[in-house]
Amino acid sequence: MTRDLVTVIGGSGFIGRYVVRLLAKQKHRIRVAVRHPNEALFLKPMGDVGQVQLLPTNIRNAASVARAVDGADAVVNLVGILQPSGHEDFQSVHVNGAEAVAKAAAAAGVRRLVQLSAIGADRNAESAYASSKGEGEIAVRAAFPAATILRPSIVFGDEDGFFNRFARLACIPRLPLPLIGGGKTRFQPVYVCDVAEAVARAATQDAFAGQTFELGGPKVYSFREILELVLAEIRRDKMMLPVPFFAAKIGAFFTGILPNAPLTMDQVELLKHDNVVSPDARTLRDLGIDPTPAESIVGTYLERYRKQGQFSKPVEAA
Ligand SMILES: NC(=O)c1ccc[n+]([C@@H]2O[C@H](COP(=O)([O-])OP(=O)(O)OC[C@H]3O[C@@H](n4cnc5c(N)ncnc54)[C@H](OP(=O)(O)O)[C@@H]3O)[C@@H](O)[C@H]2O)c1
């Protein structure tokens, strides 16, 4: 097997670190392109000496993107944001940035491009996140038709922003858990290691060129069922308070202006739509991956939110 040079843009993020670890284990050479390489030094020990290199790159700067993709066999673009901040907004990151990466990869003669999008990406969506992801997909396809586009549902794993967020919220005394929109929205959480495996296969094999895959776990949960799973895993009993979408939007109007906002108005818009794999979509199984159930993983990292950590008893036995 030949070892490729894979540029991973956004390789220091939540999904990126699992992609880098897996590609390093497979003995590929990895160039991690991020804005702050000094904050990505923890990735270097994932490979042998010199196997993982860090390069300062901003996908909003064409010259730095051209440098990052130069000579690569494959390029993975993992850059994405949940809310605008500073110079980063949905248009500049999800649309112009994704297009810049695809154009630079095509110009450099890169063989494979993997673009991380999201379930629900649709240029006509009400949410700015989902519509910009949809626009980004169109721009990537136009510039690099052989790109593989991966659309995960919510991703779970040690550093995730979803299960951890609600587990943290559940630890705040006297604060009920908000059941936004009544908790009926459906999700299909997918394990970060399965997403990393999908990225690695698309980045190193030609068989998936030009295709779009929707990545979900083996089970669909309502928002209420996810909160129930979190509470069971952290062994806490907590009231759930149904919050209609309009009320959640009013709350998000005030919290959304904070950096790392707990909830933005755009996220409330996203929560109005199910986030599950479409019936006709290509999936993890088409990539040869058997999806991992959330129940077998989330307890391993949500344990830290239990009152007595690993020694806590289940709620009914407490
Ligand atoms: N996590 C999920 O549940 C989920 C679900 C569906 C889809 N996705 C998509 O999957 C992708 C990866 O998600 P993630 O959760 O791993 O994101 P993340 O943790 O926020 O990581 C983002 C990465 O991008 C880098 N970055 C940010 N702005 C950049 C820029 N302008 N130029 C270059 N690098 C930049 C960051 O490093 P620096 O700040 O150092 O540059 C970081 O390495 C995103 O496209 C996201 O939309 C994620």
Ligand as a Chemical Component Dictionary entry (heavy atoms), coordinates in Angstrom:
data_LIG
# 
_chem_comp.id                   LIG 
_chem_comp.type                 NON-POLYMER 
_chem_comp.pdbx_formal_charge   0 
_chem_comp.three_letter_code    LIG 
# 
loop_
_chem_comp_atom.comp_id 
_chem_comp_atom.atom_id 
_chem_comp_atom.alt_atom_id 
_chem_comp_atom.type_symbol 
_chem_comp_atom.charge 
_chem_comp_atom.model_Cartn_x 
_chem_comp_atom.model_Cartn_y 
_chem_comp_atom.model_Cartn_z 
_chem_comp_atom.pdbx_ordinal 
LIG N1  N1  N 0  -19.539 18.018 15.551 1  
LIG C1  C1  C 0  -20.715 17.702 15.024 2  
LIG O1  O1  O 0  -21.652 17.211 15.707 3  
LIG C2  C2  C 0  -20.942 17.910 13.534 4  
LIG C3  C3  C 0  -22.177 17.496 12.971 5  
LIG C4  C4  C 0  -22.388 17.680 11.602 6  
LIG C5  C5  C 0  -21.405 18.274 10.822 7  
LIG N2  N2  N 1  -20.221 18.680 11.381 8  
LIG C6  C6  C 0  -19.214 19.317 10.518 9  
LIG O2  O2  O 0  -17.988 18.614 10.635 10 
LIG C7  C7  C 0  -16.900 19.524 10.507 11 
LIG C8  C8  C 0  -15.957 19.381 11.705 12 
LIG O3  O3  O 0  -16.689 19.656 12.893 13 
LIG P1  P1  P 0  -15.993 19.748 14.335 14 
LIG O4  O4  O 0  -17.080 19.540 15.332 15 
LIG O5  O5  O -1 -14.786 18.907 14.364 16 
LIG O6  O6  O 0  -15.560 21.297 14.345 17 
LIG P2  P2  P 0  -14.576 22.043 15.380 18 
LIG O7  O7  O 0  -14.305 21.196 16.572 19 
LIG O8  O8  O 0  -15.171 23.404 15.609 20 
LIG O9  O9  O 0  -13.207 22.200 14.574 21 
LIG C9  C9  C 0  -13.045 23.194 13.613 22 
LIG C10 C10 C 0  -11.590 23.211 13.152 23 
LIG O10 O10 O 0  -11.444 24.179 12.113 24 
LIG C11 C11 C 0  -10.336 25.033 12.385 25 
LIG N3  N3  N 0  -10.700 26.341 11.810 26 
LIG C12 C12 C 0  -11.697 27.168 12.183 27 
LIG N4  N4  N 0  -11.755 28.239 11.372 28 
LIG C13 C13 C 0  -10.752 28.060 10.462 29 
LIG C14 C14 C 0  -10.289 28.802 9.338  30 
LIG N5  N5  N 0  -10.853 29.986 8.996  31 
LIG N6  N6  N 0  -9.251  28.330 8.613  32 
LIG C15 C15 C 0  -8.650  27.145 8.950  33 
LIG N7  N7  N 0  -9.039  26.384 9.991  34 
LIG C16 C16 C 0  -10.070 26.857 10.737 35 
LIG C17 C17 C 0  -10.196 25.021 13.896 36 
LIG O11 O11 O 0  -8.864  25.275 14.336 37 
LIG P3  P3  P 0  -8.286  26.762 14.550 38 
LIG O12 O12 O 0  -9.344  27.498 15.335 39 
LIG O13 O13 O 0  -6.973  26.612 15.255 40 
LIG O14 O14 O 0  -8.102  27.310 13.172 41 
LIG C18 C18 C 0  -10.563 23.562 14.200 42 
LIG O15 O15 O 0  -9.415  22.755 13.960 43 
LIG C19 C19 C 0  -17.505 20.927 10.378 44 
LIG O16 O16 O 0  -17.596 21.273 9.032  45 
LIG C20 C20 C 0  -18.910 20.749 10.958 46 
LIG O17 O17 O 0  -19.832 21.670 10.416 47 
LIG C21 C21 C 0  -19.968 18.514 12.721 48 
# 
loop_
_chem_comp_bond.comp_id 
_chem_comp_bond.atom_id_1 
_chem_comp_bond.atom_id_2 
_chem_comp_bond.value_order 
_chem_comp_bond.pdbx_ordinal 
LIG N1  C1  SING 1  
LIG C1  O1  DOUB 2  
LIG C1  C2  SING 3  
LIG C2  C3  SING 4  
LIG C2  C21 DOUB 5  
LIG C3  C4  DOUB 6  
LIG C4  C5  SING 7  
LIG C5  N2  DOUB 8  
LIG N2  C6  SING 9  
LIG N2  C21 SING 10 
LIG C6  O2  SING 11 
LIG C6  C20 SING 12 
LIG O2  C7  SING 13 
LIG C7  C8  SING 14 
LIG C7  C19 SING 15 
LIG C8  O3  SING 16 
LIG O3  P1  SING 17 
LIG P1  O4  DOUB 18 
LIG P1  O5  SING 19 
LIG P1  O6  SING 20 
LIG O6  P2  SING 21 
LIG P2  O7  DOUB 22 
LIG P2  O8  SING 23 
LIG P2  O9  SING 24 
LIG O9  C9  SING 25 
LIG C9  C10 SING 26 
LIG C10 O10 SING 27 
LIG C10 C18 SING 28 
LIG O10 C11 SING 29 
LIG C11 N3  SING 30 
LIG C11 C17 SING 31 
LIG N3  C12 SING 32 
LIG N3  C16 SING 33 
LIG C12 N4  DOUB 34 
LIG N4  C13 SING 35 
LIG C13 C14 SING 36 
LIG C13 C16 DOUB 37 
LIG C14 N5  SING 38 
LIG C14 N6  DOUB 39 
LIG N6  C15 SING 40 
LIG C15 N7  DOUB 41 
LIG N7  C16 SING 42 
LIG C17 O11 SING 43 
LIG C17 C18 SING 44 
LIG O11 P3  SING 45 
LIG P3  O12 DOUB 46 
LIG P3  O13 SING 47 
LIG P3  O14 SING 48 
LIG C18 O15 SING 49 
LIG C19 O16 SING 50 
LIG C19 C20 SING 51 
LIG C20 O17 SING 52 
# 
